[in-house]
Amino acid sequence: EVQLVESGGGLVQPGGSLRLSCSASGFTFSSYAMHWVRQAPGKGLEYVSAISSNGGSTYYADSVKGRFTISRDNSKNTLYLQMSSLRAEVLAVYYCVKERSGWYPSWGQGTLVTVSS
Amino acid sequence: EIVMTQSPATLSVSPGERATLSCRASQSVSSNLAWYQQKPGQAPRLLIYGTSTRATGIPARFSGSGSGTEFTLTISSLQSEDFAVYYCQQYNNWPWTFGQGTKVEIK
């Protein structure tokens, strides 16, 4: 069974940093591209960032480019999202998502990121 | 980026009735369209990919159709567990984008 477990969310001050982690199990992690998708409270889904299976290619939404960095450690079956220069608008649940040919068959339970002074 | 527009925003349906949800793309996405179901407090769940292929474990009452810019998700006979928010997603052009969602509520 595929399991994706996010951690690292929480309350951070404006301008601060946070690193999200996603521990994966139940599939060959190194064979799949992985994404982060977020959802602001009461809002829809928004793609944030993606990374290829070997980590060689990364992609970012314009709204986070230059402030977020996605990475992965295939030896640890773990996906990361380093978030910096955080602003209030990043308030959302961040989901770790396994991609398969464009669609998302598996999602984590999400981790909430809140920015407030 | 491709804008996905779902309609209606809210659909009120009685249990046992058919529900038809629409999703329109601002430009052609071929058949690269997926649908997700999300219940309160839960992560989204994949229902349909490739416009019409049901994901593993998805009941046959869920069906998808369309191509190009117009897509439809049909739930043939709504069950109590089907009341939720549904999102479409295109994966034809980067970045992948989602519709704003259709909430299916009990009438």
Interface residues (C-beta under 8 A of the other chain):
Chain A: G44 L45 E46 Y47 Y59 A61 Y95 S101 G102 W103 Y104 P105 S106 W107 G108 Q109 G110
Chain B: N32 A34 Y36 A43 P44 R45 L46 Y49 G50 A55 T56 Y87 Q89 Y91 N92 W94 P95 W96 T97 F98 G99 Q100 G101
